[in-house]
Amino acid sequence: MIVSLQEAKEHLRVDTDAEDDDITLKIQAASNIILDYLKKTEDDYEPGLYGTILTPTSVKMACLILVGILYRDRDGEETKNWNQGYLPFSVTALIYPLRDPSLA
């Protein structure tokens, strides 16, 4: 996971444990989305504390933004407005320079 459960809960301003499983699932999904976009795996980064991986700050922030979107938009109403195969601008603005370009 790119961010820890505690980091995500602080970002979301959640101070109970009632939603930990749901937030963890969203962290895993957001981490996979970010790593896929960057064409990286967790093995490309060194292990960090709390089961997270050491990543550039911009990648962590992009993951937190994406977790926030997934948390807020539980029914997919907001995310259906994204172009298929693309991430929100706020996420790509942070990680686009780190992407490994290649021909698709």
ABEGO torsion letter per residue (X at the ends): XABBAAAAAAAAGBABAAAAAAAAAAAAAAAAAAAAAAGBBAAABBBBBGGBBBBBAAAAAAAAAAAAAAAABAAGAAAAABBBGBBBAAAAAAAAAABBBBBX
